[in-house]
Amino acid sequence: MTEFDKQLKEKLEKYFDEHMDEILADLNEICSIRSDLSEAVEGKPFGEGSAAALAWGEAKGRALGLEVKNFSNHAISMTYGSDPVLGILSHLDTVPATEDGWSFPPFAATLSDGIIYGRGTIDDKGPSVAVLWAVKALQELDVPMSKGFRIIFGGNEENGCEDIAYYQTQETFPPMVFTPDGSFPVLNCEKGLIHLTFSADFSDSEITGIVSNTTINAIPDKCEVAFSNSKKQYTGKPAHGSRPENGDNAITKFLAEYNGENALLKELAKLFPHGEYDGKSIGLGFEDSVSGRMTCALTCLNTENGRIKGGIDIRFPIDKTVAEIGGIMSNALENAGFTIDDLSGMEPHYVPADSPFVRTLLEVYEDVKGEHGEPVAEGGVTYVHNTPGGVAFGAEFPWENNNMHGIDEHISLETFRYNLNMYANAIARLCR
């Protein structure tokens, strides 16, 4: 770290500490806007809330003196300088929330015992506020920047990323792009993704119904099986589909205990043993030195109208393809008596760890955090998965559980401070 960078780091830390009340007020303001997907109206393709959140972002961008553009309420961009070299991609939409079960109001940013609670505090409203205040700090501290940058806020990341697909028909990304939609130190490797659904005719004199999860990217914590004269509830622990090892799959727990004669259920029990998370029994189990071991989870199993229907979430290494993994899965399930109803996926995303962009972000991480950092690989899909050269830089640390998408979503004040300092130092270093 140069002497200039050291002094700047210290100035930024002091600035954010002095302005934290204002920063948290802005976070509370954007969290109060309910911006999950709602019915489209004229000029607002993702509903009133998403458009209101983007309008909030526009106002903040103009207050910073940035060149602001609105892309038909799909997304907004805020540009400093000409020919920007850096893009920062974040989103202001969220998943839905209800009041039930929350310790604090979901549509606010509430600081309690060093934790900031509220829908979007970690994904992605908190990081978005951190990016805006990073710019404000650099401006007010008169930090010299000879290169331009562009902030892009989207309004539909949680429901298909139609926002960025539209944005890219109107404006191109700068050559370097990071998103605060993943993990520190730098998430440069995102596994490939497959979601597969299957079904078969189902009739059983003993089992009259199965009801479990309907969300394909979530490990089920409940599976209710109705027998001819009784019902049994299998319980487990929920987790994100990309991290099945963090949960306890209620569906495979049922299959492991099943001792009946139904051939389809017996085949599923063989293909998906309880506690196995890499798909080895189905013919997968791949891993590589960069992205690590793959995951494969049976996440949905339900009966409906005389058929049994299932869903599978797969995250696979960067040396494999959707076609290769999908072919193995399809063959195994078809041989077991099932029909493949749908198979969709995304190829892996990888930016070499030795690229100048990744190296610079790692340097910023190490200088701000005060510890060595290595690039990380994950099964989750971030906002830059389909952006060549794009990486995730924060907003959480790999060891944290911030209840993203869940009740009591939160970010610690300490991690939020790191967000502010990471993004300010990164912009300054990449655009000097």
C-alpha positions as CSV (number, residue, x, y, z in Angstrom):
1,M,0.0,0.0,0.0
2,T,1.4,3.4,-1.0
3,E,1.6,6.3,1.4
4,F,-1.2,8.0,-0.6
5,D,-3.4,4.9,-0.3
6,K,-2.7,4.6,3.4
7,Q,-3.6,8.2,4.1
8,L,-6.7,7.9,2.0
9,K,-7.8,4.8,3.8
10,E,-7.5,6.6,7.1
11,K,-9.4,9.7,5.8
12,L,-12.2,7.5,4.5
13,E,-12.6,5.6,7.8
14,K,-12.9,8.9,9.7
15,Y,-15.4,10.3,7.1
16,F,-17.7,7.3,7.4
17,D,-17.6,7.2,11.1
18,E,-18.5,10.9,11.3
19,H,-21.4,10.6,8.8
20,M,-22.8,7.2,9.9
21,D,-26.1,8.7,11.2
22,E,-26.8,10.2,7.8
23,I,-25.8,7.0,6.0
24,L,-28.1,4.9,8.1
25,A,-30.9,7.5,7.5
26,D,-30.5,6.9,3.8
27,L,-30.5,3.2,4.3
28,N,-33.7,3.5,6.3
29,E,-35.2,5.6,3.5
30,I,-34.6,3.1,0.7
31,C,-35.6,0.1,2.9
32,S,-38.9,1.8,3.6
33,I,-39.8,1.6,-0.1
34,R,-41.4,-1.8,-0.7
35,S,-39.8,-2.8,-4.0
36,D,-40.6,-6.5,-4.6
37,L,-42.1,-7.4,-7.9
38,S,-45.7,-6.3,-8.3
39,E,-48.2,-5.9,-11.2
40,A,-46.8,-4.0,-14.1
41,V,-48.5,-0.6,-14.9
42,E,-47.8,1.7,-17.8
43,G,-44.2,2.9,-17.7
44,K,-43.4,0.7,-14.6
45,P,-42.6,-2.8,-15.9
46,F,-41.9,-4.3,-12.4
47,G,-44.6,-2.4,-10.5
48,E,-44.9,0.7,-8.5
49,G,-42.4,-0.2,-5.8
50,S,-39.5,-1.1,-8.1
51,A,-40.1,2.2,-10.0
52,A,-40.2,4.2,-6.7
53,A,-36.9,2.6,-5.6
54,L,-35.3,3.6,-8.9
55,A,-36.6,7.1,-8.5
56,W,-35.0,7.3,-5.1
57,G,-31.7,6.2,-6.8
58,E,-32.1,8.8,-9.5
59,A,-32.5,11.6,-6.9
60,K,-29.4,10.5,-5.0
61,G,-27.4,10.3,-8.2
62,R,-28.4,13.8,-9.3
63,A,-27.6,15.1,-5.8
64,L,-24.0,13.7,-6.3
65,G,-23.8,15.6,-9.6
66,L,-23.7,12.4,-11.7
67,E,-25.1,12.1,-15.2
68,V,-28.3,10.1,-14.6
69,K,-30.3,8.1,-17.1
70,N,-33.5,6.2,-16.6
71,F,-34.1,3.2,-18.9
72,S,-37.9,3.0,-18.9
73,N,-37.9,2.1,-15.2
74,H,-36.0,-1.1,-15.9
75,A,-32.8,0.3,-14.5
76,I,-30.9,3.6,-14.0
77,S,-27.3,4.6,-14.6
78,M,-25.3,7.3,-12.9
79,T,-22.0,8.2,-14.6
80,Y,-19.0,10.2,-13.5
81,G,-16.7,11.4,-16.2
82,S,-16.5,10.3,-19.8
83,D,-15.7,6.8,-21.1
84,P,-16.1,5.1,-17.7
85,V,-13.6,2.3,-17.1
86,L,-15.5,0.9,-14.1
87,G,-19.1,-0.3,-13.7
88,I,-20.7,-1.0,-10.3
89,L,-23.9,-3.1,-10.8
90,S,-26.4,-3.3,-7.9
91,H,-30.2,-3.7,-7.5
92,L,-32.9,-1.9,-5.6
93,D,-35.6,-4.6,-5.9
94,T,-36.0,-7.2,-3.2
95,V,-37.8,-10.5,-2.5
96,P,-41.1,-10.1,-0.7
97,A,-41.5,-9.9,3.1
98,T,-44.4,-10.2,5.5
99,E,-44.5,-8.8,9.0
100,D,-44.8,-12.3,10.5
101,G,-41.8,-13.5,12.5
102,W,-39.7,-10.4,12.2
103,S,-38.0,-9.0,15.3
104,F,-38.2,-5.5,13.7
105,P,-40.2,-3.9,10.9
106,P,-39.1,-5.4,7.6
107,F,-39.5,-2.2,5.7
108,A,-37.1,-0.1,7.7
109,A,-33.4,-0.2,8.6
110,T,-33.3,-0.8,12.4
111,L,-30.0,-0.8,14.2
112,S,-30.0,-3.0,17.3
113,D,-27.0,-4.3,19.2
114,G,-24.7,-3.6,16.3
115,I,-27.0,-5.3,13.7
116,I,-29.0,-3.5,11.0
117,Y,-32.3,-5.3,10.3
118,G,-34.6,-4.9,7.3
119,R,-35.5,-6.3,3.9
120,G,-32.7,-5.5,1.5
121,T,-30.1,-4.5,4.1
122,I,-27.7,-7.2,2.7
123,D,-29.4,-7.8,-0.7
124,D,-28.9,-5.2,-2.2
125,K,-30.1,-2.0,-0.7
126,G,-27.4,-1.8,2.0
127,P,-24.6,-2.3,-0.5
128,S,-26.2,0.2,-2.9
129,V,-26.3,2.9,-0.2
130,A,-22.6,2.1,0.6
131,V,-21.7,2.6,-3.1
132,L,-23.5,6.0,-3.2
133,W,-21.8,7.2,0.0
134,A,-18.5,5.9,-1.3
135,V,-18.8,8.4,-4.2
136,K,-20.0,11.2,-1.8
137,A,-16.9,10.6,0.4
138,L,-14.5,10.7,-2.5
139,Q,-16.1,13.9,-3.8
140,E,-16.1,15.7,-0.4
141,L,-12.5,14.6,0.3
142,D,-11.4,15.9,-3.1
143,V,-9.8,12.6,-4.1
144,P,-8.4,12.9,-7.6
145,M,-9.8,10.6,-10.3
146,S,-8.8,10.8,-13.9
147,K,-11.0,8.0,-15.1
148,G,-14.7,7.7,-15.2
149,F,-17.0,5.2,-13.5
150,R,-20.7,4.3,-13.8
151,I,-23.2,3.0,-11.2
152,I,-26.1,0.9,-12.5
153,F,-29.1,0.1,-10.3
154,G,-31.6,-2.4,-11.6
155,G,-35.2,-3.1,-10.6
156,N,-35.6,-6.8,-11.4
157,E,-32.7,-8.8,-10.3
158,E,-34.8,-11.1,-8.0
159,N,-37.1,-12.1,-10.8
160,G,-35.1,-12.9,-13.9
161,C,-32.9,-9.9,-14.5
162,E,-35.0,-8.5,-17.3
163,D,-33.8,-5.1,-16.1
164,I,-30.2,-5.7,-17.1
165,A,-31.2,-7.5,-20.3
166,Y,-33.1,-4.3,-21.3
167,Y,-30.4,-2.0,-20.1
168,Q,-27.8,-3.7,-22.3
169,T,-29.9,-3.0,-25.4
170,Q,-29.5,0.7,-24.6
171,E,-26.1,1.2,-23.0
172,T,-23.0,-0.9,-22.7
173,F,-21.1,-1.9,-19.6
174,P,-17.7,-0.4,-18.9
175,P,-14.7,-2.8,-19.4
176,M,-14.5,-3.6,-15.6
177,V,-17.6,-4.5,-13.7
178,F,-18.1,-5.6,-10.1
179,T,-21.3,-6.2,-8.1
180,P,-21.8,-6.0,-4.4
181,D,-24.1,-9.0,-4.8
182,G,-21.9,-11.8,-3.6
183,S,-19.0,-12.3,-1.2
184,F,-15.6,-10.8,-0.2
185,P,-12.7,-11.1,-0.8
186,V,-13.5,-11.4,-4.5
187,L,-16.0,-13.9,-6.0
188,N,-14.5,-14.6,-9.4
189,C,-15.9,-18.1,-10.0
190,E,-19.6,-19.0,-10.1
191,K,-20.6,-22.6,-10.8
192,G,-22.9,-23.5,-13.6
193,L,-26.6,-23.9,-12.7
194,I,-29.3,-26.4,-13.7
195,H,-32.9,-26.5,-12.6
196,L,-34.6,-29.7,-13.7
197,T,-38.2,-30.9,-13.2
198,F,-39.5,-34.4,-13.8
199,S,-42.6,-36.4,-13.3
200,A,-44.3,-39.8,-13.6
201,D,-47.7,-41.5,-13.2
202,F,-48.1,-42.3,-9.6
203,S,-50.6,-44.6,-7.9
204,D,-49.9,-46.3,-4.6
205,S,-52.3,-48.2,-2.4
206,E,-50.4,-47.0,0.7
207,I,-49.3,-43.4,-0.1
208,T,-52.2,-41.1,-1.1
209,G,-50.2,-37.9,-1.3
210,I,-46.9,-36.1,-0.8
211,V,-46.5,-32.4,-0.2
212,S,-43.2,-30.6,0.2
213,N,-41.3,-27.6,-1.1
214,T,-42.3,-25.8,-4.4
215,T,-39.2,-23.6,-4.5
216,I,-36.6,-25.3,-6.6
217,N,-33.6,-23.4,-5.3
218,A,-34.3,-24.0,-1.6
219,I,-33.6,-27.1,0.5
220,P,-36.9,-28.3,2.0
221,D,-37.4,-28.3,5.7
222,K,-40.8,-30.1,5.6
223,C,-42.2,-33.0,3.7
224,E,-45.7,-34.3,4.6
225,V,-46.7,-37.8,3.4
226,A,-50.3,-38.9,3.6
227,F,-50.7,-42.7,4.0
228,S,-54.0,-44.6,3.6
229,N,-54.8,-44.3,7.3
230,S,-52.4,-41.7,8.6
231,K,-50.1,-38.8,7.9
232,K,-46.4,-38.2,8.8
233,Q,-44.4,-35.0,8.8
234,Y,-40.7,-35.2,8.0
235,T,-38.8,-32.1,9.2
236,G,-35.4,-30.9,8.3
237,K,-33.5,-27.6,8.1
238,P,-33.9,-25.0,5.3
239,A,-30.9,-23.8,3.2
240,H,-30.2,-22.1,-0.1
241,G,-30.1,-24.6,-3.0
242,S,-26.5,-23.7,-3.7
243,R,-25.5,-24.7,-0.2
244,P,-27.4,-27.9,0.5
245,E,-24.8,-29.0,3.1
246,N,-26.0,-26.2,5.4
247,G,-29.5,-27.8,5.5
248,D,-31.2,-31.0,6.3
249,N,-33.3,-32.2,3.4
250,A,-36.8,-33.4,4.6
251,I,-37.5,-35.0,1.2
252,T,-34.5,-37.3,1.2
253,K,-35.1,-38.0,4.9
254,F,-38.5,-39.4,4.0
255,L,-37.0,-41.4,1.1
256,A,-34.3,-42.9,3.4
257,E,-37.0,-44.1,5.8
258,Y,-39.3,-45.4,3.1
259,N,-39.7,-49.1,3.3
260,G,-42.6,-49.7,0.9
261,E,-42.8,-51.2,-2.5
262,N,-43.3,-48.2,-4.8
263,A,-40.7,-48.6,-7.5
264,L,-40.4,-44.8,-8.2
265,L,-39.8,-43.9,-4.6
266,K,-37.3,-46.7,-4.2
267,E,-35.4,-45.4,-7.3
268,L,-35.4,-41.9,-5.9
269,A,-34.0,-43.2,-2.6
270,K,-31.1,-44.8,-4.5
271,L,-30.4,-41.7,-6.6
272,F,-30.6,-39.2,-3.8
273,P,-29.3,-40.7,-0.5
274,H,-30.0,-38.6,2.5
275,G,-26.9,-36.6,3.4
276,E,-25.3,-36.8,-0.1
277,Y,-25.0,-33.4,-1.7
278,D,-22.8,-33.9,-4.8
279,G,-24.9,-36.2,-7.0
280,K,-22.4,-39.1,-6.9
281,S,-25.2,-41.7,-6.7
282,I,-26.8,-40.4,-9.9
283,G,-23.5,-40.4,-11.8
284,L,-22.2,-36.9,-11.0
285,G,-19.9,-36.0,-8.0
286,F,-17.6,-33.8,-10.1
287,E,-15.1,-31.3,-8.8
288,D,-12.2,-29.2,-10.0
289,S,-9.4,-27.3,-8.4
290,V,-11.0,-23.8,-9.0
291,S,-14.7,-24.2,-8.3
292,G,-14.5,-27.1,-5.9
293,R,-17.1,-29.9,-5.5
294,M,-20.5,-29.7,-7.3
295,T,-23.8,-29.8,-5.5
296,C,-27.0,-31.7,-6.5
297,A,-30.2,-31.6,-4.4
298,L,-33.7,-33.1,-4.8
299,T,-35.5,-30.0,-3.6
300,C,-39.2,-30.6,-4.6
301,L,-41.4,-33.7,-4.4
302,N,-45.2,-33.5,-4.7
303,T,-48.1,-35.5,-6.0
304,E,-50.8,-33.9,-8.1
305,N,-53.5,-35.2,-10.3
306,G,-52.3,-38.7,-10.3
307,R,-48.6,-37.8,-10.9
308,I,-45.5,-37.4,-8.8
309,K,-43.5,-34.3,-9.6
310,G,-40.0,-33.4,-8.5
311,G,-37.4,-30.7,-8.9
312,I,-33.6,-30.7,-8.7
313,D,-31.1,-27.9,-8.1
314,I,-27.6,-28.5,-9.4
315,R,-24.5,-26.2,-9.2
316,F,-21.6,-27.7,-11.3
317,P,-17.9,-27.0,-11.8
318,I,-16.5,-24.7,-14.5
319,D,-14.9,-27.6,-16.5
320,K,-18.4,-29.0,-17.2
321,T,-21.3,-27.8,-19.3
322,V,-25.1,-27.7,-19.0
323,A,-25.4,-30.2,-21.8
324,E,-23.0,-32.7,-20.2
325,I,-24.5,-32.5,-16.7
326,G,-28.1,-32.3,-18.0
327,G,-27.5,-35.4,-20.2
328,I,-26.3,-37.5,-17.2
329,M,-29.3,-36.4,-15.1
330,S,-31.8,-37.0,-17.8
331,N,-30.6,-40.5,-18.6
332,A,-30.6,-41.5,-14.9
333,L,-34.1,-40.2,-14.3
334,E,-35.5,-41.7,-17.5
335,N,-34.0,-45.0,-16.6
336,A,-35.7,-44.8,-13.3
337,G,-39.1,-44.3,-14.9
338,F,-39.5,-40.6,-15.0
339,T,-40.1,-38.0,-17.7
340,I,-38.1,-34.8,-17.9
341,D,-40.5,-31.9,-18.0
342,D,-38.1,-29.0,-18.1
343,L,-34.3,-28.5,-17.9
344,S,-32.9,-25.0,-17.9
345,G,-29.5,-23.8,-16.9
346,M,-26.6,-21.3,-17.1
347,E,-23.0,-22.1,-18.0
348,P,-20.3,-21.4,-15.3
349,H,-18.8,-17.9,-15.0
350,Y,-15.1,-17.4,-14.3
351,V,-12.6,-14.6,-14.3
352,P,-9.0,-15.6,-13.9
353,A,-7.6,-14.8,-10.4
354,D,-4.5,-13.3,-12.0
355,S,-6.3,-10.7,-14.0
356,P,-5.3,-7.1,-13.1
357,F,-8.9,-6.3,-12.1
358,V,-9.2,-9.2,-9.6
359,R,-5.7,-8.5,-8.3
360,T,-6.5,-4.8,-7.6
361,L,-9.7,-5.7,-5.8
362,L,-7.8,-8.2,-3.7
363,E,-5.3,-5.5,-2.8
364,V,-8.1,-3.3,-1.7
365,Y,-9.6,-6.0,0.4
366,E,-6.3,-6.8,2.1
367,D,-5.5,-3.1,2.8
368,V,-9.0,-2.4,4.2
369,K,-9.5,-5.7,6.1
370,G,-5.9,-6.1,7.2
371,E,-5.7,-9.7,6.2
372,H,-4.8,-11.8,3.2
373,G,-7.6,-12.7,0.8
374,E,-8.0,-15.3,-1.9
375,P,-10.6,-15.4,-4.6
376,V,-13.6,-17.5,-3.8
377,A,-15.9,-19.8,-5.8
378,E,-19.6,-20.3,-5.0
379,G,-22.6,-22.1,-6.4
380,G,-24.8,-19.0,-6.1
381,V,-25.6,-16.9,-9.1
382,T,-24.7,-13.2,-8.8
383,Y,-25.8,-10.1,-10.8
384,V,-22.7,-10.5,-13.1
385,H,-23.1,-14.1,-13.9
386,N,-23.7,-13.4,-17.6
387,T,-21.3,-10.4,-17.7
388,P,-17.9,-11.2,-19.3
389,G,-15.1,-10.2,-16.9
390,G,-17.5,-9.3,-14.1
391,V,-16.9,-10.3,-10.5
392,A,-18.7,-9.9,-7.1
393,F,-16.9,-7.8,-4.5
394,G,-18.9,-8.2,-1.3
395,A,-21.2,-7.4,0.3
396,E,-20.9,-10.2,2.9
397,F,-18.1,-12.3,4.2
398,P,-18.2,-16.1,3.4
399,W,-18.6,-17.0,7.1
400,E,-21.6,-14.8,7.7
401,N,-25.3,-15.8,7.7
402,N,-27.3,-12.7,7.1
403,N,-30.7,-14.4,6.6
404,M,-30.7,-13.2,3.0
405,H,-34.2,-13.5,1.6
406,G,-35.5,-14.7,5.0
407,I,-37.0,-13.3,8.2
408,D,-34.8,-10.8,10.0
409,E,-32.5,-10.2,7.0
410,H,-29.6,-8.1,8.3
411,I,-26.1,-6.8,8.0
412,S,-23.8,-6.1,10.9
413,L,-22.7,-2.5,11.4
414,E,-19.1,-3.7,11.2
415,T,-19.7,-5.4,7.8
416,F,-21.6,-2.3,6.6
417,R,-18.6,-0.2,7.5
418,Y,-16.4,-2.5,5.5
419,N,-18.7,-2.1,2.5
420,L,-18.3,1.6,2.7
421,N,-14.6,1.5,2.9
422,M,-14.1,-1.3,0.4
423,Y,-16.1,0.5,-2.3
424,A,-14.6,3.9,-1.8
425,N,-11.0,2.6,-1.9
426,A,-11.8,0.4,-4.9
427,I,-13.3,3.3,-6.9
428,A,-10.4,5.5,-6.0
429,R,-7.7,2.9,-6.9
430,L,-9.3,1.7,-10.2
431,C,-10.2,5.2,-11.4
432,R,-7.1,7.2,-10.4
